[in-house]
Amino acid sequence: MSKKNQQPAHIPILSIDFKFFYVSEVAAMLRVSAPVIYNLIHEGKLDAIKIGRAWKIPEASITNYINSLGSHLI
């Protein structure tokens, strides 16, 4: 069989359903300044990843952080 007649191998397409937010977006959501969000990241209170020069915060990290605050409420 010649290469011209061969079908390309089936490559599955992965469906990635992650939502990431910029620091400025999270700051706006939580109504705080961007430096507050950077502090939370560096203190390990808010999980984030750095892609290039920008920090990206997964939606689940925001939810986890907010839920952790519930235990501090009176």
PQR file of N, CA, C, O and H, with PARSE charges and radii, in Angstrom:
ATOM      1  N   MET A   1       0.840  -1.170   0.000 -0.4000 1.5000
ATOM      2  CA  MET A   1       0.000   0.000   0.000 -0.0000 2.0000
ATOM      3  C   MET A   1       0.888   1.237   0.000  0.5500 1.7000
ATOM      4  O   MET A   1       1.805   1.348   0.814 -0.5500 1.4000
ATOM      5  N   SER A   2       0.625   2.141  -0.888 -0.4000 1.5000
ATOM      6  CA  SER A   2       1.453   3.344  -0.956 -0.0000 2.0000
ATOM      7  C   SER A   2       1.047   4.327   0.125  0.5500 1.7000
ATOM      8  O   SER A   2      -0.053   4.249   0.673 -0.5500 1.4000
ATOM      9  H   SER A   2      -0.119   2.051  -1.549  0.4000 1.0000
ATOM     10  N   LYS A   3       1.936   5.244   0.424 -0.4000 1.5000
ATOM     11  CA  LYS A   3       1.668   6.234   1.461 -0.0000 2.0000
ATOM     12  C   LYS A   3       0.505   7.143   1.096  0.5500 1.7000
ATOM     13  O   LYS A   3      -0.172   7.665   1.983 -0.5500 1.4000
ATOM     14  H   LYS A   3       2.829   5.308  -0.021  0.4000 1.0000
ATOM     15  N   LYS A   4       0.264   7.340  -0.188 -0.4000 1.5000
ATOM     16  CA  LYS A   4      -0.829   8.204  -0.627 -0.0000 2.0000
ATOM     17  C   LYS A   4      -2.192   7.634  -0.245  0.5500 1.7000
ATOM     18  O   LYS A   4      -3.125   8.393   0.015 -0.5500 1.4000
ATOM     19  H   LYS A   4       0.814   6.917  -0.908  0.4000 1.0000
ATOM     20  N   ASN A   5      -2.316   6.326  -0.208 -0.4000 1.5000
ATOM     21  CA  ASN A   5      -3.594   5.686   0.073 -0.0000 2.0000
ATOM     22  C   ASN A   5      -3.835   5.435   1.562  0.5500 1.7000
ATOM     23  O   ASN A   5      -4.937   5.041   1.944 -0.5500 1.4000
ATOM     24  H   ASN A   5      -1.558   5.710  -0.419  0.4000 1.0000
ATOM     25  N   GLN A   6      -2.850   5.651   2.389 -0.4000 1.5000
ATOM     26  CA  GLN A   6      -3.003   5.377   3.817 -0.0000 2.0000
ATOM     27  C   GLN A   6      -3.831   6.473   4.480  0.5500 1.7000
ATOM     28  O   GLN A   6      -3.693   7.658   4.174 -0.5500 1.4000
ATOM     29  H   GLN A   6      -1.955   5.971   2.079  0.4000 1.0000
ATOM     30  N   GLN A   7      -4.677   6.052   5.377 -0.4000 1.5000
ATOM     31  CA  GLN A   7      -5.469   6.993   6.163 -0.0000 2.0000
ATOM     32  C   GLN A   7      -4.631   7.475   7.340  0.5500 1.7000
ATOM     33  O   GLN A   7      -3.854   6.702   7.901 -0.5500 1.4000
ATOM     34  H   GLN A   7      -4.789   5.090   5.626  0.4000 1.0000
ATOM     35  N   PRO A   8      -4.776   8.732   7.719 -0.5600 1.5000
ATOM     36  CA  PRO A   8      -4.020   9.207   8.881  0.2800 2.0000
ATOM     37  C   PRO A   8      -4.498   8.491  10.138  0.5500 1.7000
ATOM     38  O   PRO A   8      -5.671   8.139  10.262 -0.5500 1.4000
ATOM     39  N   ALA A   9      -3.585   8.287  11.050 -0.4000 1.5000
ATOM     40  CA  ALA A   9      -3.929   7.630  12.317 -0.0000 2.0000
ATOM     41  C   ALA A   9      -4.948   8.478  13.058  0.5500 1.7000
ATOM     42  O   ALA A   9      -4.875   9.707  13.045 -0.5500 1.4000
ATOM     43  H   ALA A   9      -2.632   8.573  10.949  0.4000 1.0000
ATOM     44  N   HIS A  10      -5.889   7.820  13.697 -0.4000 1.5000
ATOM     45  CA  HIS A  10      -6.907   8.540  14.469 -0.0000 2.0000
ATOM     46  C   HIS A  10      -6.258   9.096  15.735  0.5500 1.7000
ATOM     47  O   HIS A  10      -5.717   8.350  16.552 -0.5500 1.4000
ATOM     48  H   HIS A  10      -5.948   6.822  13.708  0.4000 1.0000
ATOM     49  N   ILE A  11      -6.320  10.381  15.875 -0.4000 1.5000
ATOM     50  CA  ILE A  11      -5.764  11.042  17.054 -0.0000 2.0000
ATOM     51  C   ILE A  11      -6.924  11.601  17.855  0.5500 1.7000
ATOM     52  O   ILE A  11      -7.629  12.493  17.382 -0.5500 1.4000
ATOM     53  H   ILE A  11      -6.759  10.986  15.212  0.4000 1.0000
ATOM     54  N   PRO A  12      -7.135  11.086  19.072 -0.5600 1.5000
ATOM     55  CA  PRO A  12      -8.263  11.587  19.864  0.2800 2.0000
ATOM     56  C   PRO A  12      -8.048  13.042  20.266  0.5500 1.7000
ATOM     57  O   PRO A  12      -6.940  13.458  20.603 -0.5500 1.4000
ATOM     58  N   ILE A  13      -9.111  13.781  20.221 -0.4000 1.5000
ATOM     59  CA  ILE A  13      -9.057  15.175  20.636 -0.0000 2.0000
ATOM     60  C   ILE A  13      -9.484  15.242  22.103  0.5500 1.7000
ATOM     61  O   ILE A  13     -10.585  14.821  22.460 -0.5500 1.4000
ATOM     62  H   ILE A  13     -10.011  13.442  19.947  0.4000 1.0000
ATOM     63  N   LEU A  14      -8.622  15.764  22.925 -0.4000 1.5000
ATOM     64  CA  LEU A  14      -8.922  15.867  24.345 -0.0000 2.0000
ATOM     65  C   LEU A  14      -9.798  17.081  24.593  0.5500 1.7000
ATOM     66  O   LEU A  14      -9.562  18.161  24.051 -0.5500 1.4000
ATOM     67  H   LEU A  14      -7.728  16.106  22.635  0.4000 1.0000
ATOM     68  N   SER A  15     -10.781  16.890  25.394 -0.4000 1.5000
ATOM     69  CA  SER A  15     -11.658  17.999  25.760 -0.0000 2.0000
ATOM     70  C   SER A  15     -11.220  18.505  27.125  0.5500 1.7000
ATOM     71  O   SER A  15     -11.384  17.821  28.135 -0.5500 1.4000
ATOM     72  H   SER A  15     -10.974  16.012  25.833  0.4000 1.0000
ATOM     73  N   ILE A  16     -10.672  19.688  27.144 -0.4000 1.5000
ATOM     74  CA  ILE A  16     -10.220  20.275  28.397 -0.0000 2.0000
ATOM     75  C   ILE A  16     -11.279  21.267  28.850  0.5500 1.7000
ATOM     76  O   ILE A  16     -11.621  22.208  28.134 -0.5500 1.4000
ATOM     77  H   ILE A  16     -10.540  20.244  26.324  0.4000 1.0000
ATOM     78  N   ASP A  17     -11.788  21.038  30.046 -0.4000 1.5000
ATOM     79  CA  ASP A  17     -12.886  21.852  30.540 -0.0000 2.0000
ATOM     80  C   ASP A  17     -12.437  22.706  31.732  0.5500 1.7000
ATOM     81  O   ASP A  17     -13.217  22.947  32.653 -0.5500 1.4000
ATOM     82  H   ASP A  17     -11.510  20.274  30.628  0.4000 1.0000
ATOM     83  N   PHE A  18     -11.193  23.156  31.712 -0.4000 1.5000
ATOM     84  CA  PHE A  18     -10.685  23.978  32.794 -0.0000 2.0000
ATOM     85  C   PHE A  18     -10.977  25.440  32.507  0.5500 1.7000
ATOM     86  O   PHE A  18     -10.944  25.877  31.356 -0.5500 1.4000
ATOM     87  H   PHE A  18     -10.559  22.960  30.964  0.4000 1.0000
ATOM     88  N   LYS A  19     -11.259  26.182  33.547 -0.4000 1.5000
ATOM     89  CA  LYS A  19     -11.419  27.625  33.404 -0.0000 2.0000
ATOM     90  C   LYS A  19     -10.349  28.293  34.243  0.5500 1.7000
ATOM     91  O   LYS A  19     -10.229  28.030  35.440 -0.5500 1.4000
ATOM     92  H   LYS A  19     -11.285  25.828  34.482  0.4000 1.0000
ATOM     93  N   PHE A  20      -9.582  29.148  33.614 -0.4000 1.5000
ATOM     94  CA  PHE A  20      -8.532  29.884  34.306 -0.0000 2.0000
ATOM     95  C   PHE A  20      -8.828  31.370  34.226  0.5500 1.7000
ATOM     96  O   PHE A  20      -9.386  31.856  33.243 -0.5500 1.4000
ATOM     97  H   PHE A  20      -9.681  29.361  32.642  0.4000 1.0000
ATOM     98  N   PHE A  21      -8.446  32.084  35.273 -0.4000 1.5000
ATOM     99  CA  PHE A  21      -8.678  33.519  35.336 -0.0000 2.0000
ATOM    100  C   PHE A  21      -7.371  34.243  35.592  0.5500 1.7000
ATOM    101  O   PHE A  21      -6.472  33.720  36.251 -0.5500 1.4000
ATOM    102  H   PHE A  21      -7.992  31.690  36.072  0.4000 1.0000
ATOM    103  N   TYR A  22      -7.277  35.466  35.058 -0.4000 1.5000
ATOM    104  CA  TYR A  22      -6.139  36.332  35.349 -0.0000 2.0000
ATOM    105  C   TYR A  22      -6.291  36.902  36.755  0.5500 1.7000
ATOM    106  O   TYR A  22      -7.389  36.929  37.311 -0.5500 1.4000
ATOM    107  H   TYR A  22      -8.008  35.891  34.524  0.4000 1.0000
ATOM    108  N   VAL A  23      -5.186  37.351  37.317 -0.4000 1.5000
ATOM    109  CA  VAL A  23      -5.193  37.954  38.649 -0.0000 2.0000
ATOM    110  C   VAL A  23      -6.178  39.117  38.704  0.5500 1.7000
ATOM    111  O   VAL A  23      -6.925  39.250  39.673 -0.5500 1.4000
ATOM    112  H   VAL A  23      -4.294  37.330  36.865  0.4000 1.0000
ATOM    113  N   SER A  24      -6.186  39.951  37.683 -0.4000 1.5000
ATOM    114  CA  SER A  24      -7.085  41.107  37.669 -0.0000 2.0000
ATOM    115  C   SER A  24      -8.552  40.684  37.695  0.5500 1.7000
ATOM    116  O   SER A  24      -9.379  41.356  38.311 -0.5500 1.4000
ATOM    117  H   SER A  24      -5.579  39.843  36.896  0.4000 1.0000
ATOM    118  N   GLU A  25      -8.878  39.580  37.034 -0.4000 1.5000
ATOM    119  CA  GLU A  25     -10.254  39.089  37.033 -0.0000 2.0000
ATOM    120  C   GLU A  25     -10.663  38.581  38.406  0.5500 1.7000
ATOM    121  O   GLU A  25     -11.774  38.841  38.867 -0.5500 1.4000
ATOM    122  H   GLU A  25      -8.206  39.033  36.534  0.4000 1.0000
ATOM    123  N   VAL A  26      -9.765  37.859  39.055 -0.4000 1.5000
ATOM    124  CA  VAL A  26     -10.064  37.340  40.388 -0.0000 2.0000
ATOM    125  C   VAL A  26     -10.177  38.493  41.382  0.5500 1.7000
ATOM    126  O   VAL A  26     -11.045  38.483  42.255 -0.5500 1.4000
ATOM    127  H   VAL A  26      -8.862  37.648  38.681  0.4000 1.0000
ATOM    128  N   ALA A  27      -9.308  39.475  41.249 -0.4000 1.5000
ATOM    129  CA  ALA A  27      -9.375  40.648  42.128 -0.0000 2.0000
ATOM    130  C   ALA A  27     -10.727  41.340  41.989  0.5500 1.7000
ATOM    131  O   ALA A  27     -11.328  41.746  42.984 -0.5500 1.4000
ATOM    132  H   ALA A  27      -8.603  39.483  40.540  0.4000 1.0000
ATOM    133  N   ALA A  28     -11.202  41.474  40.757 -0.4000 1.5000
ATOM    134  CA  ALA A  28     -12.504  42.108  40.530 -0.0000 2.0000
ATOM    135  C   ALA A  28     -13.630  41.260  41.125  0.5500 1.7000
ATOM    136  O   ALA A  28     -14.567  41.797  41.716 -0.5500 1.4000
ATOM    137  H   ALA A  28     -10.714  41.144  39.948  0.4000 1.0000
ATOM    138  N   MET A  29     -13.540  39.944  40.969 -0.4000 1.5000
ATOM    139  CA  MET A  29     -14.566  39.046  41.515 -0.0000 2.0000
ATOM    140  C   MET A  29     -14.669  39.166  43.030  0.5500 1.7000
ATOM    141  O   MET A  29     -15.762  39.204  43.597 -0.5500 1.4000
ATOM    142  H   MET A  29     -12.780  39.508  40.488  0.4000 1.0000
ATOM    143  N   LEU A  30     -13.508  39.224  43.669 -0.4000 1.5000
ATOM    144  CA  LEU A  30     -13.468  39.255  45.140 -0.0000 2.0000
ATOM    145  C   LEU A  30     -13.476  40.674  45.697  0.5500 1.7000
ATOM    146  O   LEU A  30     -13.479  40.878  46.911 -0.5500 1.4000
ATOM    147  H   LEU A  30     -12.621  39.193  43.208  0.4000 1.0000
ATOM    148  N   ARG A  31     -13.481  41.657  44.786 -0.4000 1.5000
ATOM    149  CA  ARG A  31     -13.496  43.075  45.151 -0.0000 2.0000
ATOM    150  C   ARG A  31     -12.336  43.450  46.074  0.5500 1.7000
ATOM    151  O   ARG A  31     -12.506  44.088  47.113 -0.5500 1.4000
ATOM    152  H   ARG A  31     -13.479  41.492  43.799  0.4000 1.0000
ATOM    153  N   VAL A  32     -11.149  43.021  45.641 -0.4000 1.5000
ATOM    154  CA  VAL A  32      -9.901  43.381  46.321 -0.0000 2.0000
ATOM    155  C   VAL A  32      -8.928  43.845  45.245  0.5500 1.7000
ATOM    156  O   VAL A  32      -9.239  43.778  44.056 -0.5500 1.4000
ATOM    157  H   VAL A  32     -11.011  42.502  44.797  0.4000 1.0000
ATOM    158  N   SER A  33      -7.765  44.309  45.649 -0.4000 1.5000
ATOM    159  CA  SER A  33      -6.769  44.749  44.679 -0.0000 2.0000
ATOM    160  C   SER A  33      -5.939  43.567  44.174  0.5500 1.7000
ATOM    161  O   SER A  33      -5.884  42.516  44.811 -0.5500 1.4000
ATOM    162  H   SER A  33      -7.512  44.363  46.615  0.4000 1.0000
ATOM    163  N   ALA A  34      -5.308  43.753  43.042 -0.4000 1.5000
ATOM    164  CA  ALA A  34      -4.441  42.715  42.473 -0.0000 2.0000
ATOM    165  C   ALA A  34      -3.309  42.325  43.433  0.5500 1.7000
ATOM    166  O   ALA A  34      -3.003  41.138  43.548 -0.5500 1.4000
ATOM    167  H   ALA A  34      -5.353  44.607  42.524  0.4000 1.0000
ATOM    168  N   PRO A  35      -2.668  43.299  44.137 -0.5600 1.5000
ATOM    169  CA  PRO A  35      -1.624  42.895  45.086  0.2800 2.0000
ATOM    170  C   PRO A  35      -2.123  41.947  46.179  0.5500 1.7000
ATOM    171  O   PRO A  35      -1.361  41.107  46.658 -0.5500 1.4000
ATOM    172  N   VAL A  36      -3.375  42.069  46.573 -0.4000 1.5000
ATOM    173  CA  VAL A  36      -3.939  41.145  47.569 -0.0000 2.0000
ATOM    174  C   VAL A  36      -3.966  39.728  46.994  0.5500 1.7000
ATOM    175  O   VAL A  36      -3.642  38.765  47.690 -0.5500 1.4000
ATOM    176  H   VAL A  36      -3.994  42.751  46.184  0.4000 1.0000
ATOM    177  N   ILE A  37      -4.348  39.605  45.735 -0.4000 1.5000
ATOM    178  CA  ILE A  37      -4.387  38.285  45.093 -0.0000 2.0000
ATOM    179  C   ILE A  37      -2.976  37.720  44.969  0.5500 1.7000
ATOM    180  O   ILE A  37      -2.761  36.537  45.232 -0.5500 1.4000
ATOM    181  H   ILE A  37      -4.611  40.387  45.170  0.4000 1.0000
ATOM    182  N   TYR A  38      -2.001  38.560  44.567 -0.4000 1.5000
ATOM    183  CA  TYR A  38      -0.616  38.085  44.493 -0.0000 2.0000
ATOM    184  C   TYR A  38      -0.135  37.607  45.862  0.5500 1.7000
ATOM    185  O   TYR A  38       0.555  36.591  45.950 -0.5500 1.4000
ATOM    186  H   TYR A  38      -2.176  39.521  44.353  0.4000 1.0000
ATOM    187  N   ASN A  39      -0.484  38.313  46.917 -0.4000 1.5000
ATOM    188  CA  ASN A  39      -0.100  37.891  48.270 -0.0000 2.0000
ATOM    189  C   ASN A  39      -0.715  36.540  48.616  0.5500 1.7000
ATOM    190  O   ASN A  39      -0.040  35.681  49.183 -0.5500 1.4000
ATOM    191  H   ASN A  39      -1.045  39.138  46.846  0.4000 1.0000
ATOM    192  N   LEU A  40      -1.984  36.345  48.282 -0.4000 1.5000
ATOM    193  CA  LEU A  40      -2.641  35.063  48.554 -0.0000 2.0000
ATOM    194  C   LEU A  40      -1.956  33.929  47.802  0.5500 1.7000
ATOM    195  O   LEU A  40      -1.813  32.826  48.330 -0.5500 1.4000
ATOM    196  H   LEU A  40      -2.532  37.043  47.821  0.4000 1.0000
ATOM    197  N   ILE A  41      -1.536  34.198  46.580 -0.4000 1.5000
ATOM    198  CA  ILE A  41      -0.824  33.189  45.790 -0.0000 2.0000
ATOM    199  C   ILE A  41       0.507  32.853  46.448  0.5500 1.7000
ATOM    200  O   ILE A  41       0.835  31.681  46.634 -0.5500 1.4000
ATOM    201  H   ILE A  41      -1.652  35.094  46.152  0.4000 1.0000
ATOM    202  N   HIS A  42       1.271  33.879  46.800 -0.4000 1.5000
ATOM    203  CA  HIS A  42       2.607  33.653  47.366 -0.0000 2.0000
ATOM    204  C   HIS A  42       2.558  33.062  48.772  0.5500 1.7000
ATOM    205  O   HIS A  42       3.503  32.395  49.195 -0.5500 1.4000
ATOM    206  H   HIS A  42       1.005  34.831  46.649  0.4000 1.0000
ATOM    207  N   GLU A  43       1.481  33.297  49.490 -0.4000 1.5000
ATOM    208  CA  GLU A  43       1.297  32.697  50.820 -0.0000 2.0000
ATOM    209  C   GLU A  43       0.759  31.268  50.726  0.5500 1.7000
ATOM    210  O   GLU A  43       0.668  30.576  51.740 -0.5500 1.4000
ATOM    211  H   GLU A  43       0.714  33.838  49.146  0.4000 1.0000
ATOM    212  N   GLY A  44       0.404  30.824  49.530 -0.4000 1.5000
ATOM    213  CA  GLY A  44      -0.113  29.472  49.339 -0.0000 2.0000
ATOM    214  C   GLY A  44      -1.587  29.331  49.692  0.5500 1.7000
ATOM    215  O   GLY A  44      -2.091  28.213  49.799 -0.5500 1.4000
ATOM    216  H   GLY A  44       0.477  31.387  48.707  0.4000 1.0000
ATOM    217  N   LYS A  45      -2.273  30.432  49.871 -0.4000 1.5000
ATOM    218  CA  LYS A  45      -3.696  30.386  50.220 -0.0000 2.0000
ATOM    219  C   LYS A  45      -4.589  30.282  48.992  0.5500 1.7000
ATOM    220  O   LYS A  45      -5.753  29.892  49.095 -0.5500 1.4000
ATOM    221  H   LYS A  45      -1.864  31.340  49.783  0.4000 1.0000
ATOM    222  N   LEU A  46      -4.043  30.632  47.827 -0.4000 1.5000
ATOM    223  CA  LEU A  46      -4.774  30.561  46.574 -0.0000 2.0000
ATOM    224  C   LEU A  46      -3.870  29.885  45.552  0.5500 1.7000
ATOM    225  O   LEU A  46      -2.813  30.410  45.203 -0.5500 1.4000
ATOM    226  H   LEU A  46      -3.098  30.948  47.743  0.4000 1.0000
ATOM    227  N   ASP A  47      -4.288  28.725  45.079 -0.4000 1.5000
ATOM    228  CA  ASP A  47      -3.479  27.985  44.098 -0.0000 2.0000
ATOM    229  C   ASP A  47      -3.503  28.692  42.755  0.5500 1.7000
ATOM    230  O   ASP A  47      -4.539  29.198  42.324 -0.5500 1.4000
ATOM    231  H   ASP A  47      -5.146  28.298  45.362  0.4000 1.0000
ATOM    232  N   ALA A  48      -2.358  28.721  42.103 -0.4000 1.5000
ATOM    233  CA  ALA A  48      -2.241  29.350  40.791 -0.0000 2.0000
ATOM    234  C   ALA A  48      -1.053  28.737  40.061  0.5500 1.7000
ATOM    235  O   ALA A  48      -0.175  28.124  40.668 -0.5500 1.4000
ATOM    236  H   ALA A  48      -1.516  28.310  42.453  0.4000 1.0000
ATOM    237  N   ILE A  49      -1.050  28.917  38.753 -0.4000 1.5000
ATOM    238  CA  ILE A  49       0.099  28.481  37.956 -0.0000 2.0000
ATOM    239  C   ILE A  49       0.566  29.670  37.139  0.5500 1.7000
ATOM    240  O   ILE A  49      -0.211  30.553  36.776 -0.5500 1.4000
ATOM    241  H   ILE A  49      -1.764  29.415  38.260  0.4000 1.0000
ATOM    242  N   LYS A  50       1.845  29.663  36.865 -0.4000 1.5000
ATOM    243  CA  LYS A  50       2.413  30.742  36.072 -0.0000 2.0000
ATOM    244  C   LYS A  50       2.649  30.227  34.659  0.5500 1.7000
ATOM    245  O   LYS A  50       3.377  29.257  34.445 -0.5500 1.4000
ATOM    246  H   LYS A  50       2.477  28.945  37.159  0.4000 1.0000
ATOM    247  N   ILE A  51       2.023  30.892  33.707 -0.4000 1.5000
ATOM    248  CA  ILE A  51       2.199  30.549  32.298 -0.0000 2.0000
ATOM    249  C   ILE A  51       2.825  31.772  31.648  0.5500 1.7000
ATOM    250  O   ILE A  51       2.198  32.825  31.532 -0.5500 1.4000
ATOM    251  H   ILE A  51       1.431  31.680  33.880  0.4000 1.0000
ATOM    252  N   GLY A  52       4.067  31.611  31.229 -0.4000 1.5000
ATOM    253  CA  GLY A  52       4.803  32.769  30.719 -0.0000 2.0000
ATOM    254  C   GLY A  52       5.039  33.729  31.868  0.5500 1.7000
ATOM    255  O   GLY A  52       5.623  33.358  32.886 -0.5500 1.4000
ATOM    256  H   GLY A  52       4.576  30.755  31.323  0.4000 1.0000
ATOM    257  N   ARG A  53       4.587  34.959  31.707 -0.4000 1.5000
ATOM    258  CA  ARG A  53       4.756  35.951  32.766 -0.0000 2.0000
ATOM    259  C   ARG A  53       3.471  36.189  33.542  0.5500 1.7000
ATOM    260  O   ARG A  53       3.451  36.997  34.470 -0.5500 1.4000
ATOM    261  H   ARG A  53       4.112  35.260  30.880  0.4000 1.0000
ATOM    262  N   ALA A  54       2.405  35.501  33.175 -0.4000 1.5000
ATOM    263  CA  ALA A  54       1.110  35.749  33.806 -0.0000 2.0000
ATOM    264  C   ALA A  54       0.704  34.611  34.736  0.5500 1.7000
ATOM    265  O   ALA A  54       0.876  33.436  34.412 -0.5500 1.4000
ATOM    266  H   ALA A  54       2.422  34.845  32.420  0.4000 1.0000
ATOM    267  N   TRP A  55       0.170  34.976  35.881 -0.4000 1.5000
ATOM    268  CA  TRP A  55      -0.390  34.002  36.799 -0.0000 2.0000
ATOM    269  C   TRP A  55      -1.803  33.675  36.351  0.5500 1.7000
ATOM    270  O   TRP A  55      -2.574  34.573  36.011 -0.5500 1.4000
ATOM    271  H   TRP A  55       0.030  35.930  36.143  0.4000 1.0000
ATOM    272  N   LYS A  56      -2.147  32.388  36.349 -0.4000 1.5000
ATOM    273  CA  LYS A  56      -3.484  31.915  35.999 -0.0000 2.0000
ATOM    274  C   LYS A  56      -4.043  31.174  37.212  0.5500 1.7000
ATOM    275  O   LYS A  56      -3.362  30.358  37.833 -0.5500 1.4000
ATOM    276  H   LYS A  56      -1.521  31.659  36.625  0.4000 1.0000
ATOM    277  N   ILE A  57      -5.281  31.475  37.525 -0.4000 1.5000
ATOM    278  CA  ILE A  57      -5.897  30.895  38.711 -0.0000 2.0000
ATOM    279  C   ILE A  57      -7.072  30.033  38.277  0.5500 1.7000
ATOM    280  O   ILE A  57      -8.027  30.536  37.685 -0.5500 1.4000
ATOM    281  H   ILE A  57      -5.834  32.137  37.020  0.4000 1.0000
ATOM    282  N   PRO A  58      -7.010  28.725  38.571 -0.5600 1.5000
ATOM    283  CA  PRO A  58      -8.110  27.842  38.194  0.2800 2.0000
ATOM    284  C   PRO A  58      -9.385  28.180  38.971  0.5500 1.7000
ATOM    285  O   PRO A  58      -9.334  28.589  40.132 -0.5500 1.4000
ATOM    286  N   GLU A  59     -10.512  28.002  38.313 -0.4000 1.5000
ATOM    287  CA  GLU A  59     -11.803  28.277  38.937 -0.0000 2.0000
ATOM    288  C   GLU A  59     -11.959  27.500  40.251  0.5500 1.7000
ATOM    289  O   GLU A  59     -12.483  28.029  41.231 -0.5500 1.4000
ATOM    290  H   GLU A  59     -10.553  27.670  37.371  0.4000 1.0000
ATOM    291  N   ALA A  60     -11.503  26.248  40.262 -0.4000 1.5000
ATOM    292  CA  ALA A  60     -11.615  25.420  41.458 -0.0000 2.0000
ATOM    293  C   ALA A  60     -10.824  26.017  42.624  0.5500 1.7000
ATOM    294  O   ALA A  60     -11.239  25.885  43.775 -0.5500 1.4000
ATOM    295  H   ALA A  60     -11.077  25.819  39.465  0.4000 1.0000
ATOM    296  N   SER A  61      -9.702  26.665  42.350 -0.4000 1.5000
ATOM    297  CA  SER A  61      -8.904  27.288  43.404 -0.0000 2.0000
ATOM    298  C   SER A  61      -9.649  28.444  44.047  0.5500 1.7000
ATOM    299  O   SER A  61      -9.571  28.650  45.258 -0.5500 1.4000
ATOM    300  H   SER A  61      -9.364  26.772  41.415  0.4000 1.0000
ATOM    301  N   ILE A  62     -10.372  29.197  43.229 -0.4000 1.5000
ATOM    302  CA  ILE A  62     -11.149  30.322  43.749 -0.0000 2.0000
ATOM    303  C   ILE A  62     -12.258  29.795  44.656  0.5500 1.7000
ATOM    304  O   ILE A  62     -12.478  30.311  45.752 -0.5500 1.4000
ATOM    305  H   ILE A  62     -10.436  29.030  42.246  0.4000 1.0000
ATOM    306  N   THR A  63     -12.951  28.761  44.184 -0.4000 1.5000
ATOM    307  CA  THR A  63     -14.027  28.149  44.967 -0.0000 2.0000
ATOM    308  C   THR A  63     -13.488  27.596  46.287  0.5500 1.7000
ATOM    309  O   THR A  63     -14.088  27.804  47.341 -0.5500 1.4000
ATOM    310  H   THR A  63     -12.772  28.342  43.294  0.4000 1.0000
ATOM    311  N   ASN A  64     -12.362  26.896  46.226 -0.4000 1.5000
ATOM    312  CA  ASN A  64     -11.760  26.330  47.440 -0.0000 2.0000
ATOM    313  C   ASN A  64     -11.376  27.426  48.427  0.5500 1.7000
ATOM    314  O   ASN A  64     -11.586  27.288  49.632 -0.5500 1.4000
ATOM    315  H   ASN A  64     -11.875  26.728  45.369  0.4000 1.0000
ATOM    316  N   TYR A  65     -10.816  28.506  47.914 -0.4000 1.5000
ATOM    317  CA  TYR A  65     -10.414  29.607  48.793 -0.0000 2.0000
ATOM    318  C   TYR A  65     -11.631  30.231  49.472  0.5500 1.7000
ATOM    319  O   TYR A  65     -11.619  30.483  50.677 -0.5500 1.4000
ATOM    320  H   TYR A  65     -10.645  28.618  46.935  0.4000 1.0000
ATOM    321  N   ILE A  66     -12.671  30.476  48.697 -0.4000 1.5000
ATOM    322  CA  ILE A  66     -13.883  31.077  49.269 -0.0000 2.0000
ATOM    323  C   ILE A  66     -14.501  30.149  50.308  0.5500 1.7000
ATOM    324  O   ILE A  66     -14.942  30.599  51.365 -0.5500 1.4000
ATOM    325  H   ILE A  66     -12.681  30.272  47.718  0.4000 1.0000
ATOM    326  N   ASN A  67     -14.533  28.854  50.007 -0.4000 1.5000
ATOM    327  CA  ASN A  67     -15.068  27.875  50.978 -0.0000 2.0000
ATOM    328  C   ASN A  67     -14.248  27.838  52.250  0.5500 1.7000
ATOM    329  O   ASN A  67     -14.794  27.638  53.335 -0.5500 1.4000
ATOM    330  H   ASN A  67     -14.175  28.488  49.148  0.4000 1.0000
ATOM    331  N   SER A  68     -12.939  28.029  52.133 -0.4000 1.5000
ATOM    332  CA  SER A  68     -12.081  28.016  53.322 -0.0000 2.0000
ATOM    333  C   SER A  68     -12.362  29.229  54.207  0.5500 1.7000
ATOM    334  O   SER A  68     -12.150  29.186  55.419 -0.5500 1.4000
ATOM    335  H   SER A  68     -12.496  28.192  51.251  0.4000 1.0000
ATOM    336  N   LEU A  69     -12.836  30.298  53.598 -0.4000 1.5000
ATOM    337  CA  LEU A  69     -13.168  31.503  54.382 -0.0000 2.0000
ATOM    338  C   LEU A  69     -14.420  31.289  55.227  0.5500 1.7000
ATOM    339  O   LEU A  69     -14.583  31.924  56.268 -0.5500 1.4000
ATOM    340  H   LEU A  69     -13.008  30.333  52.613  0.4000 1.0000
ATOM    341  N   GLY A  70     -15.296  30.402  54.785 -0.4000 1.5000
ATOM    342  CA  GLY A  70     -16.523  30.131  55.519 -0.0000 2.0000
ATOM    343  C   GLY A  70     -16.277  29.644  56.920  0.5500 1.7000
ATOM    344  O   GLY A  70     -17.082  29.903  57.814 -0.5500 1.4000
ATOM    345  H   GLY A  70     -15.163  29.886  53.939  0.4000 1.0000
ATOM    346  N   SER A  71     -15.179  28.940  57.137 -0.4000 1.5000
ATOM    347  CA  SER A  71     -14.863  28.428  58.462 -0.0000 2.0000
ATOM    348  C   SER A  71     -14.399  29.537  59.403  0.5500 1.7000
ATOM    349  O   SER A  71     -14.325  29.337  60.615 -0.5500 1.4000
ATOM    350  H   SER A  71     -14.525  28.730  56.410  0.4000 1.0000
ATOM    351  N   HIS A  72     -14.082  30.720  58.836 -0.4000 1.5000
ATOM    352  CA  HIS A  72     -13.623  31.848  59.646 -0.0000 2.0000
ATOM    353  C   HIS A  72     -14.748  32.802  60.000  0.5500 1.7000
ATOM    354  O   HIS A  72     -14.551  33.744  60.768 -0.5500 1.4000
ATOM    355  H   HIS A  72     -14.142  30.883  57.851  0.4000 1.0000
ATOM    356  N   LEU A  73     -15.939  32.558  59.437 -0.4000 1.5000
ATOM    357  CA  LEU A  73     -17.062  33.445  59.703 -0.0000 2.0000
ATOM    358  C   LEU A  73     -17.649  33.176  61.077  0.5500 1.7000
ATOM    359  O   LEU A  73     -17.615  32.054  61.582 -0.5500 1.4000
ATOM    360  H   LEU A  73     -16.098  31.792  58.814  0.4000 1.0000
ATOM    361  N   ILE A  74     -18.175  34.207  61.652 -0.4000 1.5000
ATOM    362  CA  ILE A  74     -18.784  34.060  62.989 -0.0000 2.0000
ATOM    363  C   ILE A  74     -20.248  33.778  62.823  0.5500 1.7000
ATOM    364  O   ILE A  74     -20.962  33.618  63.813 -0.5500 1.4000
ATOM    365  H   ILE A  74     -18.203  35.118  61.242  0.4000 1.0000
TER
END
